């Protein structure tokens, strides 16, 4: 099944802004994060179809993920 992953800020470095990938039924978000070489501690906000998600959530056909790192500033 096809999944679209939208990356933000520093998570785009070396990965791009939008990643489209194929995964099998029952795949959890944490597997996608691992495949993208992102450590869970690098993630501040994780959305599945615009709704707050957890890394153990299972993805479905047509889902899209939005992954945001911690944001600093001042």
C-alpha positions in Angstrom: 0.0 0.0 0.0 1.1 3.5 -0.7 1.9 5.9 2.1 2.9 9.6 1.9 5.3 11.0 4.5 5.7 14.8 4.9 8.8 15.8 6.7 9.4 19.2 8.2 12.4 21.4 9.2 15.6 19.5 9.9 14.0 16.1 9.2 14.1 17.0 5.5 17.9 17.1 5.4 18.9 14.3 3.1 15.4 12.9 2.9 13.4 15.5 1.0 10.1 17.3 1.8 7.7 14.5 0.8 8.5 10.8 0.6 6.2 8.2 -1.0 6.7 4.6 0.0 5.1 1.2 -0.3 4.4 -0.8 2.8 2.6 -4.0 3.6 -0.6 -4.5 5.6 -0.1 -4.1 9.3 3.0 -1.9 9.1 3.5 0.3 12.2 4.6 3.9 12.0 7.8 3.0 13.9 8.9 0.9 11.0 8.6 3.8 8.6 10.5 6.0 11.0 13.3 3.4 11.2 13.4 3.1 7.4 13.9 6.9 7.1 16.8 6.7 9.6 15.0 9.0 12.0 15.4 8.4 15.8 12.2 8.6 17.8 13.8 11.2 20.1 14.1 13.5 17.0 10.3 13.6 16.7 8.2 16.2 18.6 4.9 15.9 16.7 3.7 12.9 14.7 0.4 13.2 12.8 -1.5 10.5 10.9 -4.0 12.0 8.5 -3.8 15.3 10.5 -4.5 13.6 13.8 -2.0 13.1 16.6 -0.6 9.6 16.4 1.8 7.2 18.2 4.6 5.3 16.7 2.9 1.9 17.3 -0.2 3.0 15.2 -0.8 0.8 12.1 -0.9 2.5 8.7 -3.6 2.0 6.1 -3.8 2.5 2.3 -3.7 6.2 1.4 -2.6 7.4 4.9 -0.2 10.3 5.1 2.1 11.1 8.0 3.4 14.4 9.0 6.6 14.4 11.1 7.9 17.5 12.9 11.1 17.8 14.9 11.4 19.9 18.1 11.5 23.6 17.2 13.9 26.0 18.9 14.1 29.7 18.8 14.1 32.7 20.9 
